[in-house]
């Protein structure tokens, strides 16, 4: 059976016969399982940090962003560290 969402997307919903085949496949596969209780799953995304930060928009020169991005993941944190060092030294 197909249903249409409010956005116009067609969603296929399996009938009982196909649903039984799907569930049998889940039971037969040792690497998967059907979730019974979603409250036991961990939340997606980053864990809440004890070090809260403000979300802002800032314009930096391309040279600055190119340099920090070239140093790999965590480049925004490194910019923050440079700014903190500047604050402490002035």
Secondary structure, DSSP 8 states (H G I E B T S, - for coil): -EEE-TTS-EEE---HHHHHHHHHHHHH-TT----S-GGGS--SS----SS----------HHHHHHHHHT-TTHHHHHHHHHHHHHHH-
